[in-house]
Amino acid sequence: MVSKSVLLVFCASLLLSCAQLLLKRASGSFALTFAGIFQLELILGIALLGVTAVLFIIALRGGELTVLYPLMATSYVWVAIASPIFFPSDSLNALKLAGIGSIILGVYSIARGNR
């Protein structure tokens, strides 16, 4: 059975990925001006980073850091998959897919080692 902490970290990983995508979108028009700082994508991205941190802290109460922290690496997988959808200039090639596979295999290995 999957623990509550693992589920929280999985949700945090998805939210972290969304935050990174929002920050990337905001970076295109970011400037140290009122309009550049108070843009919706930037504010939402920063807010999601905060929510992610809170979820991770809550998850740490009930799980091992050596298991939960590597699970956050799945955010790299979500970003790599979603990025070409939202940013046409980004690509997903065979080498990147191999890296994604390595991350998934590593996370799986760590999760299995916890049993």
ChimeraX attribute file (.defattr): number of C-alpha atoms within 10 A of each C-alpha:
attribute: neighborCount
match mode: 1-to-1
recipient: residues
	/A:1	3
	/A:2	6
	/A:3	10
	/A:4	13
	/A:5	21
	/A:6	22
	/A:7	14
	/A:8	20
	/A:9	26
	/A:10	21
	/A:11	17
	/A:12	25
	/A:13	24
	/A:14	20
	/A:15	22
	/A:16	26
	/A:17	26
	/A:18	20
	/A:19	25
	/A:20	21
	/A:21	20
	/A:22	20
	/A:23	20
	/A:24	18
	/A:25	16
	/A:26	21
	/A:27	13
	/A:28	9
	/A:29	12
	/A:30	18
	/A:31	12
	/A:32	8
	/A:33	8
	/A:34	9
	/A:35	11
	/A:36	15
	/A:37	15
	/A:38	14
	/A:39	13
	/A:40	14
	/A:41	19
	/A:42	22
	/A:43	16
	/A:44	16
	/A:45	23
	/A:46	17
	/A:47	13
	/A:48	20
	/A:49	20
	/A:50	15
	/A:51	16
	/A:52	22
	/A:53	16
	/A:54	14
	/A:55	20
	/A:56	23
	/A:57	14
	/A:58	15
	/A:59	22
	/A:60	18
	/A:61	10
	/A:62	13
	/A:63	16
	/A:64	13
	/A:65	13
	/A:66	11
	/A:67	19
	/A:68	23
	/A:69	16
	/A:70	17
	/A:71	22
	/A:72	21
	/A:73	16
	/A:74	23
	/A:75	22
	/A:76	19
	/A:77	22
	/A:78	18
	/A:79	20
	/A:80	19
	/A:81	16
	/A:82	16
	/A:83	19
	/A:84	13
	/A:85	13
	/A:86	14
	/A:87	12
	/A:88	8
	/A:89	8
	/A:90	12
	/A:91	13
	/A:92	13
	/A:93	8
	/A:94	9
	/A:95	9
	/A:96	14
	/A:97	14
	/A:98	11
	/A:99	14
	/A:100	18
	/A:101	13
	/A:102	13
	/A:103	19
	/A:104	17
	/A:105	12
	/A:106	16
	/A:107	20
	/A:108	13
	/A:109	12
	/A:110	16
	/A:111	16
	/A:112	10
	/A:113	9
	/A:114	9
	/A:115	5
